[in-house]
Amino acid sequence: MKYWKGIEELDNSPEFVKNAFAEFPDFLPVKEGRAGSTDDASVAPRRDFLKLMGFSVAAATLAACETPVHKAIPYLNKPEEIDPTISNFYASTYFTGSDYNAVLVKNRDGRPIKLEGNPESPVTRGGLSARAQAAVLNLYDGARLREFAIKGKPADYDQVDQAVRTGLAGTTGKIALVSHTIISPSTKRAIAALAGRYRNVEHIMYDVNSASSLIQANGGVLPSYDFSRANVIVSLGADFLGTWISPVEYSRQYVTNRKVSTEKRTMSRHFQFETALSLTGSNADVRVAVKPSEMGTIALALYNAVAGGGTTTGLSALAQKQVAQAAKELQANRGASLVVAGSNDPAVQAIVAATNQALGNVGTTINLSAPSFVRQGDDIRMAQFVDELKSGAIGAVIFYNANPVYNHPRGAEIEAALPKVPLSISLNDRLDETGFLCQYQAPDSHWLESWNDYEPKRGFLSLAQPAITPLFKTRQAQETFLRWAGSNESYYNFLKDGWRTTLGVNAGFQAAWDKVVHDGVATGSALTTNPFTGRAMSVAEATSGISNGAKTGIEAVLYEKVGIGQGGVEANNPFLHELPDPISKATWGNYVAVPRKMAEEQKWSQGDVVKVTANGKSIELPVLVQPGQADGTVSIALGYGRTRAGKVGDAVGANAFVLAQATSNGVIYHTTVTLEKTGATNPIAQTQTHHTIMDRHEVVQENTLAKYREDPKEVTEYELVATPDGLEKPNKVSLWQDYQYNDHHWGMAIDLNSCIGCGSCVIGCQTENNIAVVGKQQVINRREMHWMRIDRYYSSAHHEDEFEKNGKLNTYAAMEDPSDNPQVIFQPMMCQHCNHAPCETVCPVLATTHSSEGLNQMTYNRCVGTRYCANNCPYKVRRFNWFSYYSNEKFEDVNGHMFTDLGRMVLNPDVTVRARGVMEKCSLCVQRIQLGKLEAKKQKRRPKDGEIVTACAQSCPTEAILFGDMRDPSSRLSQLLRREDGERAFHVLDSINVQPNITYLTKIRNGAAEFFPAEENA
Amino acid sequence: MLIVLVVTLAIIANLMKDVLQGRKDLDGRDVEILDQRFDWAKLYQSPALRGIVGVVFALVLLYVGVQSVMAVGLTQGYQPTQPIAFSHKIHAGENQINCAYCHTSVYKGKSANIPSANICMNCHSQIKTESPEIKKIYRAIERKQPIQWVRIHNLPDLAYFNHSQHTQVGGIQCQTCHGPIQNMEVVYQYSALTMGWCINCHRETPLNTKGNAYYDNLVKLHDKSNNAVPFTVSSNGGTECAKCHY
């Protein structure tokens, strides 16, 4: 049979044959112009050319309207437990050298996308720090090393293993393994295996923010504390809610004894003596600002007062008074009190240990038999290591997640000596300041890609399991140690074998093991305490070691920030850089916090760059005027000024580790400095620039415990409006038609008494809702995108009685200025989901509407960006997208998680990535509500209370946020609101009658006004 | 159709005219009628006609324009060629294999799940092993390269759709949205998948509340206030923005 396309083909005419082989004509019928042409007709004029062009452009445009072809690529062999679009949760553990958190990893389509607290853990009890929340982003960090390398050249595992084994066997000097604190029993066994294979291996642990002296003072162990059993807490510069030892664990304990209700009208009492205004200090009932050099004297004075020793001189009258008061209360609560100190001075820690001993706290609030393991660093050993490195005694050095070139005060010495070491190996995850100088790179996998076990406290075990196969050609460090020790066992088997002994079951081990993998936590112990170099000082020794009184000159204290911490792997995490500091609300970089008095004297204003010099080293940073900063002191955050962290973290702020002093007793984090104005300015990106609430009780309310004890109905001020029937609550009068909620009525209660301001919810919200990071300049332009913020207000009783004398305006103007040692109050603020929402009425396109479940809905696709809603929002919680943060190359570095394929893996597929020109705001995690409802419907039941939680409420370490259904009378939220109605429950700006679904509970302070050192400011 | 009618009429008129002109028994008046000339030029120049035609033309243009703009991104009827000539007609139609056998998460998750090759292998390790199409699956498994199907139903990312809500909870049949899938040799997009299409169904479909304790109280409340109206998806808030857009 013959097929033909046309008559021509059938005929096979010569014309057809000629054209059949020329699909395209030889020439385009377009000529440049008419010049020289004789035959006008054959020439296509330019106009025709333009017409042709126009047509083809139009045609191309139309053709482009066609939908692109999408591929759907299923698994070849689907794992049984993975269903696309259904999230799985795996229990794991976060510990990167500072704080321990038991986590649940939310895995979606095989990718970890969010971390949540593991409620099974008896240590962190479902809480999660901001740092741990943000840690999921580190997995997709583009700055991670992608393969093994020898002297900068990529190499196979085998090549590196071979070379390292030969090198280690051949070395004549000492082999040093430098790491941060390791709380993993199996990792320690793997290191022991390595040490067993070669001669002269030494494992040196050091902590970036060392607790060496604390361990030393307690006979070589780090005690575990129980803040929940302490009625009186005295902290000497220990930021135990923010950064000290185990903040999440302590926060939960602390708050247990701070929550109040009509039935429980007692609270612990918290004294804080400190230099910089810390997160802990801002929560204290009594806070005294002191110089770091005074801390020893205060510790001694307290000891003397408690133990009945001699008198102490050299204290200011105020400190003297408060120490006496603290001592009095401590003595009244023997065995139910706690004194902690953040100092790394062995003398101070020895005195504090003796004070606790004298108070009978050991065995009640202090547990020495179940010590904490999260700090094991030994400063003296580390100092010896640096000396040995310089003298050439070290033949080989291995760095395992340790970056001493950057974060040790003697980093410069290490940097100079390291290239001379015959064999240097880095297991760090990136080519950081230390790893860069090493010959061999054997990058460790991320903890979300690895098996591991942990023992944060004796008797409490925790497991980490891989939630994703390694993204790069890395290998987890423990397996690397085993290879170098000559073993071919996988670390998983090695670990499991160890657990046979730990769990102590032989028959039925698999079942017990499966339970541990499922729960993520277990009881049992596998870790032994390390022998410690230093010896505890006696009280007499310590007393003589404490210099009397404050030094002259400006003292600087170096502290850790709640977000960026020690500047380890977190340093390249944009979430943490943009997390506002709880107190200063500053983002992106560190600064010199100075008291107002100093700024006035020196004529510095905020943002002026000063040169800070100490011990011959100097750094340049802008000045930030910080209320609450002790007179004659400044404070500077550690963890910034990285040079090899990655695109995000490099050159943000300055490295303050160089100012720390490495003494023979350990690293001291305060020093005397000189400050000098450079003339340059560097603006500080703060998210909150107003400081006080200026008597506006409608926004945030607080009262004293004394008042609450007397009558809980008297602690909250309610605005009433005049109606024909007399004074009424504002919601009794309305022009609006009320909504009827048949199904659910979602709401939230935030207990201001429990909120410590840590910022965990802010990051939880950010990871859950794909919120963009905007970078320093946009924060300065007030365009940060956080759906949730924590407002920090300073307050004090000053000026309150001056209305008569100075008039209202002047008094408010005076109140605007925070006092030098203010009280602080934190208030988480997000969309209040008003029932009479002012934003809804002004939207011209109905992009923001009210749902039948009480939610204020934001529909991005309808929004045209008029911003009327933001303008009309009394709470200022709406955020406008000024840029395409996911495609504008200006944001490529800071917002990498929306740019690269690698980074985008972290995005929550259930939440839209918002485009430019739309408004966005808290949705009350509607995706979680919808999912929870769906699960209930599938099981043909009503949702259980507590089953649906928002991201912020899920991981709050202090359970300050309670989310629930107000339509369900038996929900915890409904019960709480019924109980607190007329007592502590209030709505922000109640009198404007927008009727929010978010309720706040008045903060109660355990201290009458006279306890606050007001006279200091006089 | 209209053109055919007009042409046919014109032909008939011409034929009539010819026939009549052939007849000589017509009187003067008839001849006048027969020979009269219609003044086409006059009609052509009349402003009224020009106006009418202009308006009609503009309206047609507008209609076509709006229609084509509305159809941008609309892929109803989209029937791409798949890498493997899989026939739903054979599997779902003739062999009556339950949809959820292959689309494993259709009652569980947001996505129905395109079956992985190991599901194909449950049967095709034995059945029709010689077929060139089946051999493509073997090859994919050997080479460890997953099969790249062409996705037919593409909802925009801004819309959240969950299969299990509709199948498991709502009890909606697959065919309601996917059409006569059991007869499709090659699958095509049966429904428009526009927002109007979604909303329409949400407005009209009564909720599947029977035996589901989630809805018990809601049904009572609904019946109490407006008994005559059926309890639809929309009357339970199913047309609110944040039910699909977040």
Interface residues (C-beta under 8 A of the other chain):
Chain A: C65 T67 V69 H70 K71 A72 I73 P74 Y75 L76 N77 K78 D83 P84 T85 I86 N742 D743 T849 S851 S852 E853 L855 Q857 M858 T859 Y860 N861 R862 D910 V911 T912 V913 S923 V926 Q927 Q930 K933 L934 A936 K937 K938 K940 R941 R942
Chain B: V72 G73 T75 Y78 P80 T104 S105 K108 G109 K110 S111 N113 I114 P115 S116 A117 N118 I119 A140 I141 K144 Q145 P146 I147 Q148 W149 V150 R151 N154 D157 L158 Y160 N162 S164 Q165 Q168 V169 G211 N212 A213 Y214 N217 L218 L221 H222 N236 G237 E240 C241 A242 K243 H245 Y246
